[in-house]
Amino acid sequence: MPHEKQQETDMSPAEIADRVWELAKRIDFCMFDTWDGSKQQSRPLSSRVFRDEHAIYFLTSATSHKLEQIEQYPRVNLAYADTGSMKFVSISGDATASNDRAKIKELWSPFDKAWWDDENDPDIRLITVRPDSAELWDSPNKAIAFSAMLVSAVTGAKPKFGDNATVQL
């Protein structure tokens, strides 16, 4: 029988899912992790989080190696971190790549000019991730986490850092 991880939260699965989507949208940049058949590769990407579409979108270059990796191994992981607030989210799902020009135009922002001239640049491709599970680590703040570690070091008790839970999305 597989070992199930014990949840360290009083939140319901719906509340956990709400918090996962909220933090992914707020944090924005994530480490986008792919597999090439022999090793994992992570790179920072800005995400466009649309819970109502059950999708997280990314713009990338048509010549990016991650597109080949996604085509062969569509399973990806997105790791979001707000270290200042001690909030972390890991989202797993399947990714697809496309040349959906309408969606690229819809998602385009002025920040994308750092990589492309405009939304019509033929080099832009769209990555869509459909999340199916996530894990959340949600501490009240850095000071409380540090205090919990100090108490643990002095007492030997296991520290409580806030909410930690997994959820199906």
N, C-alpha and C positions, 0 to 999 in steps of 0.2 A: 504494500500500500504506500503510495507516495506521501511524503511529508508535506503537510500544508503549513504555510507560514502563518503564524499567529498575527492577527491584526492588532495594532497598537493605536486604536482610535475608538471614539464613541460615535463617529460619523456613520451614517447609513451609506450603503452602496451608491445611492443617488447623490448624496451630498459629496461623496468622494469623487464621483464622476464630474459633478459641477465644479469642484475645486481644481481637478486636473485640467479641464478645459479652460477655466479662468486663468490659472497660472501659465499655461502654455501660451495663451494669447498675450498676457501681460509681459512675460519674460521675452518673448519674440525669438531671439537667437537661440538655436539649439546646436548640439553636436549631432550631426546627421550621420548615422553609422550604417555602412553597407558591408557586404561579404563578397569576396571575389572567388571563392572556392578554396582558398588556402589561408586567407587572413582577413581580418576586419579592417575597415578604414573609416575614420571619423573626420568630419570637417565641419566648421561652423557655417550655418546657413540661417538666413532670416526666413521666418515662417509666416504664413498667412493662415490664421486659424479660423475656420468656419464651422462651428458646432452644428448649426442648422443644416449644413450640407454633409455632416459627418466626414469632414475632410480637412487635411492640413496641406497647404499648397506651398511650393517652392519654385522660384525661377532659377534657371541654370543655363549654362552654355551648351549648345548642341555638340560641342567637342569634348564635353566632360566625361571622364572615365566612369563616373558614378552612373551614367545612363546605361552603359554596357553592363555594369554590375547589377543594376536593377532589372534589366531585361532577363538576365540569367538567374538571378537570385533576388526575387522581389521583396523578401522579408527584410525590413529595416527597423532600426531603433532610433528614437529621437530623445536626446537627453537635455533637459532644460535645467539651468541652475541660476538661482538668485542667491549668491553666497552672502551678500550683505544682510539678507533677511533670513538666511538658512532655510530656503524653500527649494525643493528639487522635485522634478517630475521626469519619469522615464516612460515613454510611450512606444509600444510595439504595434506594427501593422504591416500591411502590404502596400508597396509603392508601384505606381505605373508612370511612365513617361509619355508625353504626347507633344504635338505641335498645335495645340488648341489655341488658335490666334485670338478668338473671342475672349477666352478665359484669361489669356496673358494680358490682353488689353484691359480687361476688368480689374486685374490684380496690380497693374502697373502703378508705381508710386515714384515721386521725384527722386527718392533715394536710389532707385534702380539706375539712374543716370551715371552712377559711379562705375557701372559695368557695361552699359549699352547706351546708344544714342537716344533711342526712344522705343516705345512699345512695338513698333513695326520692325525692329531689327530682326533679320532672319536667323540670327544666331541664338535667339532665346528659345528655350524649351520649358515645358511645364512638368513638374513632378507633383503627383497627387498621392498622398498617403491616406489610407483608410485605416484608422486606428482600431484595434480590437481589444487591447489590454493596456493597463498602465499601473505604475506604482508611484505613490506619493510619499514624500517626506516633507512635513510642514511644521516647522518649529515656530513658536511664537516670535522669537528673535534671537540674535546672536548673543546678547547678554544673558538671556535665560539658558541658552544652550551651554554657554561657558560656566554658568553657576551650577548647572546639573553635572557637568564634568568635574568641577571642583568637589562637590558633595560626594560624587562617586569615588573620587580619588581618596578622600578622607575616610569615608564610611565603608567602602568596598561594595556598596549597593549598585545595582545596575541603573544607569541614568535613564530618565524619561525625557526625551527631547521634543516631544510633540506628537503629532499624528503621523503614523506610518501604516499604509494600507495598499492593497492591490485591488483592482476593479476591472471588470469587463466593460468595454465601451461599446 
